[in-house]
Amino acid sequence: MVAKLPIELVRLIVTFVREDNNSHETLAACSVVCRSWNDICLDYLFKSIIIHHESLTRLCYTASHISECIHNLCVSFDNQDCFANDWNFILNSNPESWGRFKNLRTLCLENGIAPLTDYRPSPLSVTTFLLAAPCLKELTFRGWTFARASAIQFMLELSSKTLEQLSFDGVSFQEDHECIAPPIRMDSLRRLGFPPRCHPRIECPNLQSLIVRIEGRERWVIPSWVPSGLHDLTLHATARDPIPDLGKNIQPVHFMVNLCGPVTYFRFMNWVRVCVDRLPFPDRLRRLTINIEKYLFGSEVCYPQPRDYENILQVLQQIRGRGVLEHIDLKVTIRIEEIIATPDWTNEQRREVKKLKQGLGPLFEANILHVAFALHRCFDGPEEDEILMGWDGCTVDGGLTLRQHH
């Protein structure tokens, strides 16, 4: 008789393999040792998958038990109607297999098209089963086209009871003036990222974090359904975008402003100052984060000058004087294409740190400021940037302590 390894030892082996950087191929090999090894490996192999919608259909039709292993799922639709009727010829033959996404936590739906007509989508469509997963916590729509706001309303209804995080990335749809459906109640929703301007009305009384991207020349207005108890508000914009209307009710404790563009530092900080002034209750602000990303198209680096730091100090002191601000994070990133890199940036860094200390000294003395600076040589995308010089610093006993980045 062939001796068998104790199941506890098998689990330890599989767990050890999983921690390796190239674990997937090894886990796949382990899964074919025997049935017990397969059962253990499946949970790891299929915990997170990225798949085309047609492949997902085949996978769950031929091996429906695998759907129970999936925790994180990303499905691509290739600009097709995600509720199309042609799904049903497979689904109708074994519909119970689609009720097994009981462990699905995170769902990303990519490049889909919502129904272009007013019909209610089939209850047997793949998308319907995914959105109705009983433990779904995070949902992302990426690269979607919605012809009507009512379409997304139906999709949100399916996950309204469990969803805690909802994000939109590259989503577009027309405002549906004919949609008179009541707002969707989403008591579990805590974080909402990049909602489209025409997002349908929802009720999310426990929303804690809202992330917004300001785009176009039309002023963005905070939706009336955002609760006054919102804790974190994050804006992404250029300093040329209209400053948003932040309403009359929100009372964020943490306000983050991310600005980019080729404009002057003065214009960046003026945008921040006016934006903070638009807060209904700026005296409630405890933490302010400012991320400035300056684009340069020539070969000469435009560093912040003493007058720029004087303006930054003035703006931050004004904001601080209006309330109980406890912490300020300031990050400046310069991205330039044509610069010629040098092997040693010591002199430049010493000069810039000196200007920073002189310009923002009072905030360092007050022990509330953390700063970061980076100079990037950029190529085709941010992920390919080369960091030429970078450091960050915080206040320790009234002095500035620096940490250099490479």
C-alpha positions as CSV (number, residue, x, y, z in Angstrom):
1,M,0.0,0.0,0.0
2,V,1.3,3.4,-0.9
3,A,1.7,5.7,2.1
4,K,-0.3,9.0,1.9
5,L,0.8,12.3,3.2
6,P,-1.3,13.7,6.0
7,I,-3.8,16.3,4.7
8,E,-2.4,18.9,7.1
9,L,1.1,18.5,5.6
10,V,-0.4,18.8,2.1
11,R,-2.0,22.1,3.1
12,L,1.3,23.4,4.5
13,I,3.1,22.4,1.2
14,V,0.5,24.2,-0.9
15,T,0.5,27.3,1.3
16,F,4.3,27.4,1.1
17,V,4.2,27.1,-2.7
18,R,1.5,29.8,-2.9
19,E,3.8,32.4,-1.3
20,D,6.4,32.1,-4.1
21,N,6.3,34.8,-6.8
22,N,5.9,32.2,-9.6
23,S,3.4,30.0,-7.7
24,H,0.7,29.5,-10.3
25,E,2.5,27.0,-12.5
26,T,3.7,25.0,-9.4
27,L,0.2,25.0,-8.0
28,A,-1.2,23.8,-11.3
29,A,1.3,20.9,-11.2
30,C,0.4,20.1,-7.6
31,S,-3.3,20.0,-8.5
32,V,-2.8,16.9,-10.7
33,V,-1.1,14.8,-8.0
34,C,-4.4,13.4,-6.8
35,R,-7.9,14.4,-5.9
36,S,-7.1,15.6,-2.4
37,W,-4.3,17.8,-3.7
38,N,-6.6,19.1,-6.4
39,D,-9.3,20.0,-3.9
40,I,-6.8,22.1,-1.9
41,C,-5.1,23.7,-4.9
42,L,-8.3,24.8,-6.6
43,D,-9.1,27.4,-4.0
44,Y,-5.7,29.0,-4.6
45,L,-5.6,28.6,-8.4
46,F,-9.0,30.2,-9.0
47,K,-9.2,32.7,-6.1
48,S,-8.4,35.6,-8.5
49,I,-9.0,35.3,-12.2
50,I,-9.2,37.5,-15.3
51,I,-11.3,36.0,-18.1
52,H,-13.3,36.8,-21.2
53,H,-17.0,36.4,-20.8
54,E,-17.3,33.5,-23.3
55,S,-14.5,31.6,-21.5
56,L,-16.3,32.2,-18.2
57,T,-19.4,30.7,-19.7
58,R,-17.6,27.6,-20.8
59,L,-15.7,27.3,-17.5
60,C,-18.8,27.4,-15.4
61,Y,-20.8,25.2,-17.7
62,T,-18.2,22.4,-17.8
63,A,-16.8,22.8,-14.3
64,S,-19.5,24.7,-12.3
65,H,-17.9,23.8,-8.9
66,I,-15.0,26.1,-9.7
67,S,-17.2,29.1,-9.3
68,E,-17.2,28.5,-5.6
69,C,-13.4,29.1,-5.5
70,I,-13.6,32.5,-7.1
71,H,-13.1,35.5,-4.7
72,N,-11.9,38.1,-7.2
73,L,-13.1,38.2,-10.8
74,C,-12.5,40.4,-13.7
75,V,-14.7,39.8,-16.8
76,S,-14.2,41.4,-20.2
77,F,-17.1,41.8,-22.6
78,D,-15.4,43.3,-25.7
79,N,-17.9,46.0,-26.2
80,Q,-20.9,43.6,-26.3
81,D,-24.2,43.8,-24.6
82,C,-23.7,42.0,-21.3
83,F,-27.3,41.0,-21.1
84,A,-27.6,39.7,-24.7
85,N,-30.1,36.9,-25.3
86,D,-27.6,34.6,-26.9
87,W,-26.2,33.7,-23.4
88,N,-29.4,31.8,-22.6
89,F,-29.0,28.8,-24.9
90,I,-26.3,27.5,-22.5
91,L,-27.6,28.9,-19.3
92,N,-31.1,27.4,-19.6
93,S,-29.7,23.9,-19.8
94,N,-28.0,24.1,-16.4
95,P,-29.2,27.3,-14.6
96,E,-28.4,26.1,-11.1
97,S,-24.7,26.1,-11.9
98,W,-24.8,29.9,-11.9
99,G,-25.9,30.2,-8.3
100,R,-22.6,29.1,-6.9
101,F,-20.6,32.4,-6.8
102,K,-21.1,32.3,-3.1
103,N,-17.6,33.4,-2.2
104,L,-17.2,36.2,-4.8
105,R,-16.0,39.4,-3.1
106,T,-14.6,41.6,-5.8
107,L,-16.0,42.0,-9.3
108,C,-14.6,44.1,-12.2
109,L,-16.7,44.3,-15.4
110,E,-14.7,45.6,-18.4
111,N,-15.7,47.0,-21.8
112,G,-19.4,46.2,-21.6
113,I,-22.5,47.7,-23.1
114,A,-25.7,47.9,-21.1
115,P,-29.1,47.3,-22.7
116,L,-29.9,49.8,-25.4
117,T,-33.6,49.2,-25.1
118,D,-36.1,49.4,-22.2
119,Y,-36.4,45.6,-21.7
120,R,-35.5,44.2,-18.3
121,P,-32.5,41.9,-18.7
122,S,-32.9,38.2,-18.5
123,P,-32.6,36.8,-14.9
124,L,-30.5,34.0,-16.4
125,S,-27.8,36.2,-17.9
126,V,-24.2,35.8,-16.6
127,T,-24.0,39.4,-15.5
128,T,-27.2,39.1,-13.4
129,F,-25.8,36.1,-11.5
130,L,-22.5,37.9,-10.9
131,L,-24.1,41.1,-9.6
132,A,-26.4,39.1,-7.3
133,A,-23.6,37.2,-5.7
134,P,-24.5,37.0,-1.9
135,C,-21.1,38.2,-0.6
136,L,-20.1,40.8,-3.3
137,K,-18.4,43.7,-1.6
138,E,-16.5,45.6,-4.3
139,L,-17.7,46.4,-7.8
140,T,-15.9,48.2,-10.6
141,F,-17.2,49.2,-14.1
142,R,-14.3,49.9,-16.5
143,G,-14.7,51.2,-20.0
144,W,-18.5,50.8,-20.1
145,T,-21.1,52.5,-22.2
146,F,-24.6,53.1,-20.8
147,A,-27.2,54.4,-23.2
148,R,-29.5,55.1,-20.3
149,A,-29.1,55.8,-16.6
150,S,-31.9,53.3,-15.9
151,A,-29.6,50.5,-17.1
152,I,-27.1,51.1,-14.4
153,Q,-29.8,51.5,-11.9
154,F,-31.0,48.0,-12.5
155,M,-27.5,46.7,-12.2
156,L,-26.9,48.4,-8.9
157,E,-30.2,47.1,-7.5
158,L,-28.9,43.6,-7.8
159,S,-26.0,44.2,-5.4
160,S,-27.5,47.1,-3.3
161,K,-27.7,45.1,-0.1
162,T,-24.0,43.9,0.1
163,L,-21.9,46.4,-1.8
164,E,-19.4,48.4,0.2
165,Q,-17.2,49.8,-2.6
166,L,-18.3,51.0,-6.0
167,S,-16.0,52.5,-8.7
168,F,-16.3,53.7,-12.3
169,D,-13.3,54.0,-14.6
170,G,-13.8,55.3,-18.2
171,V,-17.6,55.1,-18.0
172,S,-20.0,57.1,-20.1
173,F,-23.8,57.4,-20.5
174,Q,-26.4,60.0,-21.3
175,E,-28.6,61.5,-18.6
176,D,-32.0,59.8,-18.6
177,H,-34.6,62.5,-18.0
178,E,-37.4,60.0,-18.4
179,C,-36.1,57.8,-15.6
180,I,-38.5,58.4,-12.6
181,A,-37.5,55.3,-10.6
182,P,-37.1,55.8,-6.9
183,P,-33.5,56.0,-5.6
184,I,-31.7,52.8,-4.8
185,R,-31.0,52.2,-1.1
186,M,-27.4,51.2,-0.5
187,D,-26.9,51.1,3.3
188,S,-23.6,49.1,3.1
189,L,-21.9,51.4,0.6
190,R,-18.8,53.1,2.2
191,R,-16.7,54.1,-0.7
192,L,-17.7,55.6,-4.1
193,G,-15.1,56.2,-6.7
194,F,-15.4,58.4,-9.8
195,P,-19.2,58.5,-10.2
196,P,-20.2,59.8,-13.7
197,R,-21.9,63.2,-13.8
198,C,-25.2,61.6,-14.7
199,H,-25.1,59.0,-12.0
200,P,-28.6,57.9,-10.9
201,R,-29.8,59.0,-7.5
202,I,-29.0,56.6,-4.7
203,E,-29.4,56.7,-0.9
204,C,-26.1,55.9,0.8
205,P,-26.4,57.2,4.4
206,N,-23.2,55.5,5.5
207,L,-20.9,56.7,2.7
208,Q,-17.5,57.5,4.1
209,S,-15.4,58.2,1.1
210,L,-16.1,59.9,-2.2
211,I,-13.5,60.2,-5.1
212,V,-14.3,62.5,-8.0
213,R,-12.6,63.4,-11.3
214,I,-13.4,66.9,-12.5
215,E,-13.6,66.8,-16.4
216,G,-14.8,69.3,-19.0
217,R,-15.7,72.9,-18.7
218,E,-19.0,72.4,-17.0
219,R,-18.8,72.9,-13.2
220,W,-19.2,69.7,-11.2
221,V,-21.8,69.9,-8.5
222,I,-21.7,67.5,-5.6
223,P,-24.8,65.3,-5.8
224,S,-27.6,66.0,-3.3
225,W,-27.5,62.3,-2.1
226,V,-24.0,62.6,-0.7
227,P,-24.5,62.5,3.1
228,S,-23.3,65.2,5.4
229,G,-21.3,62.7,7.4
230,L,-18.9,62.1,4.6
231,H,-15.4,61.6,6.1
232,D,-13.0,61.7,3.1
233,L,-13.4,63.8,-0.1
234,T,-10.9,63.4,-2.9
235,L,-10.8,65.5,-6.1
236,H,-8.8,64.8,-9.3
237,A,-8.5,67.8,-11.6
238,T,-6.3,70.1,-13.6
239,A,-5.8,73.7,-12.4
240,R,-7.7,74.8,-15.5
241,D,-10.9,73.0,-14.6
242,P,-13.7,74.9,-13.0
243,I,-13.6,74.7,-9.3
244,P,-16.5,72.5,-8.1
245,D,-19.6,73.3,-6.2
246,L,-19.3,71.4,-2.9
247,G,-22.8,72.1,-1.7
248,K,-24.0,73.1,1.7
249,N,-24.0,69.9,3.8
250,I,-20.8,67.9,3.6
251,Q,-18.3,68.0,6.5
252,P,-15.2,66.1,5.5
253,V,-12.5,65.5,8.0
254,H,-9.9,64.6,5.3
255,F,-9.8,66.6,2.0
256,M,-7.4,65.5,-0.8
257,V,-6.8,67.5,-3.9
258,N,-4.8,66.0,-6.8
259,L,-3.9,68.6,-9.5
260,C,-1.9,68.2,-12.7
261,G,-1.0,70.3,-15.7
262,P,1.6,72.7,-17.1
263,V,0.5,75.7,-15.1
264,T,2.4,77.8,-12.5
265,Y,2.6,76.8,-8.9
266,F,0.7,79.9,-8.0
267,R,-2.2,78.7,-10.1
268,F,-2.1,75.3,-8.5
269,M,-2.3,76.7,-5.0
270,N,-4.9,79.3,-5.8
271,W,-7.1,76.5,-7.1
272,V,-6.6,74.7,-3.8
273,R,-7.4,77.8,-1.7
274,V,-10.6,78.6,-3.5
275,C,-11.6,74.9,-3.4
276,V,-11.2,74.8,0.3
277,D,-13.2,78.0,0.6
278,R,-16.0,76.2,-1.1
279,L,-16.3,73.6,1.7
280,P,-19.5,74.3,3.7
281,F,-17.7,73.6,7.0
282,P,-13.9,74.2,6.5
283,D,-13.5,74.5,10.3
284,R,-14.2,70.7,10.5
285,L,-11.2,69.8,8.4
286,R,-8.5,67.9,10.3
287,R,-6.2,66.7,7.4
288,L,-5.4,68.3,4.1
289,T,-3.5,66.5,1.3
290,I,-2.3,68.3,-1.8
291,N,-0.7,66.4,-4.7
292,I,0.7,68.6,-7.4
293,E,2.0,67.1,-10.7
294,K,3.6,69.6,-12.9
295,Y,4.2,68.8,-16.6
296,L,7.2,70.3,-18.4
297,F,7.7,70.0,-22.1
298,G,11.2,71.5,-22.5
299,S,14.5,70.4,-21.1
300,E,14.7,73.0,-18.3
301,V,13.4,72.0,-14.9
302,C,11.1,74.6,-13.3
303,Y,11.6,74.2,-9.6
304,P,9.4,76.0,-7.1
305,Q,10.9,79.4,-6.3
306,P,11.0,81.2,-2.9
307,R,8.0,83.3,-4.0
308,D,6.1,80.0,-4.8
309,Y,6.8,78.7,-1.3
310,E,5.7,82.1,0.2
311,N,2.4,81.7,-1.6
312,I,2.0,78.1,-0.5
313,L,2.7,79.1,3.1
314,Q,0.2,81.9,2.9
315,V,-2.5,79.7,1.5
316,L,-1.9,76.9,4.1
317,Q,-1.7,79.3,7.0
318,Q,-5.1,80.8,5.9
319,I,-6.6,77.4,5.8
320,R,-5.1,76.4,9.1
321,G,-6.3,79.6,10.7
322,R,-9.9,78.8,9.9
323,G,-10.2,75.6,11.9
324,V,-8.5,72.8,13.7
325,L,-6.2,71.5,10.9
326,E,-3.9,68.9,12.4
327,H,-1.9,67.6,9.5
328,I,-0.9,68.7,6.0
329,D,0.6,66.5,3.3
330,L,2.2,68.3,0.4
331,K,3.7,66.4,-2.6
332,V,5.2,68.1,-5.7
333,T,6.1,65.9,-8.7
334,I,7.8,67.4,-11.7
335,R,7.5,65.3,-14.9
336,I,9.8,66.3,-17.8
337,E,10.6,64.6,-21.1
338,E,13.7,66.1,-22.6
339,I,16.0,66.5,-19.6
340,I,19.5,65.1,-19.7
341,A,20.0,63.0,-16.6
342,T,23.2,63.5,-14.5
343,P,24.7,60.9,-12.2
344,D,24.6,63.1,-9.1
345,W,21.7,65.3,-8.0
346,T,23.2,66.1,-4.6
347,N,23.7,69.9,-5.2
348,E,20.2,70.3,-6.7
349,Q,18.6,68.4,-3.8
350,R,20.5,70.5,-1.2
351,R,19.4,73.7,-2.9
352,E,15.7,72.7,-3.1
353,V,15.6,71.5,0.5
354,K,17.1,74.8,1.7
355,K,14.4,76.7,-0.2
356,L,11.7,74.4,1.2
357,K,12.9,74.9,4.8
358,Q,13.0,78.7,4.5
359,G,9.7,78.9,2.7
360,L,7.6,76.6,4.9
361,G,9.5,76.9,8.1
362,P,6.5,78.0,10.3
363,L,4.6,74.9,9.3
364,F,7.5,72.6,10.2
365,E,7.9,74.4,13.5
366,A,4.2,73.7,14.2
367,N,4.8,70.0,13.6
368,I,1.9,69.6,11.1
369,L,3.6,69.3,7.7
370,H,4.8,66.4,5.7
371,V,6.4,67.1,2.3
372,A,7.5,65.0,-0.7
373,F,9.3,66.1,-3.8
374,A,10.1,64.1,-7.0
375,L,11.7,64.8,-10.4
376,H,10.7,62.3,-13.0
377,R,11.9,61.8,-16.6
378,C,8.8,60.6,-18.3
379,F,8.5,58.3,-21.3
380,D,5.3,56.7,-22.8
381,G,3.5,56.2,-19.5
382,P,3.8,57.0,-15.8
383,E,4.7,53.3,-15.1
384,E,7.8,53.9,-17.2
385,D,9.0,57.0,-15.4
386,E,12.6,57.3,-14.2
387,I,13.0,58.9,-10.8
388,L,15.9,61.3,-11.1
389,M,15.6,62.8,-7.7
390,G,13.2,62.3,-4.9
391,W,12.8,62.7,-1.2
392,D,10.2,63.2,1.5
393,G,10.4,64.8,4.9
394,C,8.5,65.4,8.1
395,T,8.9,67.4,11.2
396,V,10.7,65.8,14.2
397,D,11.2,68.1,17.2
398,G,10.9,71.2,15.1
399,G,13.4,70.0,12.5
400,L,13.1,68.6,9.0
401,T,14.0,64.9,8.7
402,L,14.6,63.7,5.1
403,R,14.4,60.3,3.4
404,Q,15.8,60.1,0.0
405,H,14.1,58.1,-2.9
406,H,16.0,56.2,-5.6
